[in-house]
Amino acid sequence: MSFMTTPPRSAIIAVSGIISLLLLYRLVVTTNSPYAPSFGIGHKLKHQRLNIQGSPQNETLGFQKIFAINLPERTDKRDSLSLAASLTNIYITYIDGVKGQDVINKSLPFGQENRKFTEPMLGSWRAHMNAVRTVVEEGISSALILEDDVDWDVRIKGQLHAFAGGSRWVQGYFSDNTTHSPYGDDWDLLWLGFCHDRFDDGRGSPPFVIANDLSIVQADKMAINPSMKDFLRQWPEHTRVVHEVGSPICSYAYAVSLRGAQKLLYGLSVHHLKALFDNALATWCEHNVNGAKCYGAYPPYFFPHKARGGRGKNSDNNPKQKGREKSETPNIQWSAKMNIEKLLAGQNDFTDAYPDTPQQQPPKPKEETREKEQQKKPAPKRRRSL
């Protein structure tokens, strides 16, 4: 007769503690980005390197290519985008934009036989499909696709390093897993620039939380949908959440893997098209069409820049859009396009669009620090002479 022995109480407590820590770690993790200091359960990741090939720190932000869609006649937008990219060490390849009148009826997908959309909307869809098709035709492993008016923080590479850890996490990778892409290998689309999303607690893996990132603008100061502000208020200020996307709107910036590009070219062109491009893309992700796996982060990393100029300056779809006297990029603290003069001069005291946000200034030289400390010291008292 055999008897089962009961494990010591101390062993049971130890195992239970480890399981609890692992579950908590799965819910709240931070990364080693210089702009996202680690804290709490995830603090041990601070000095770890992701075991990956490529890096978000390179000139294509960890993707094989970066494409920007630009109408050839909008040289102003290309000038601005090229300059901002060059000054932040990013390399962009351009895809020509398309005018709707150049899209013939016979080329339209099923569902668009009667040209249900406006000409600019049809042109936008075709230009995005051309970018996606280029990924398929050239066998590109991954590509970031940008609209030509986007802007980003000058610290974008540090921000995306943190996102890479989160993207890998929600896909189920750990730090000792080797992947081809720094963002993991089990994704079809990474939505990195959009105007609104719906977050579903029951959708996909638990979120990955990037905490205490002072490059993130406070939620109440962001020009975003009130529901998204409520979403961000679940966490402390300066928090970014990486998760499986719900149904994002606006296609400012998104990345596709080769597998994702193949699925997307089928789903939004070869098969059918029932909605405007960004709405169709949102539905494709929301319903996991053809097994689509889409991830993103909120707040996103790319927003449209609003250049000063006359009516219609900032829209290729709405020529009557009101002009503006002053340029701005909402929701980005140290905008690349708003800091072009600083970057040209080699300065790093960047213009802050949200000055009440705590700063993360680059470290100052020791000599300058020592000089300021000496200035703070009280002057020695002088003896009175009799």
ABEGO torsion letter per residue (X at the ends): XBBBBBBBAAAAAAAAAAAAAAAAAAABBBBABAABBBBEAAAAAAABBBBBBEBAABAAGGBABBBBBBBAABAAAAAAAAAAAAAAGBBBBBBBBBBAAABBAAABBBGAAAGABBAAAAAAAAAAAAAAAAAAAAGBABBBBBBAABBBBAAAAAAAAAAAAAAAAAAGBBAABBBABAAEABBABBBABBABBBBBAABEBBBBBBBGBAABBBAAABBBBAAAAAAAAABBBGBBBBBBBBBBBEBABBBBBAAAAAAAAAAAAAABBABBAAAAAAAAAAAGBGGBBBBBBOBBABBBBBBBEBBGAABAABAABBBBABBBBBGBABBAAAAAAAAAAGBABBBBABAABBBBBBBBBAAAAAAAAAAABBBBBBBBBX
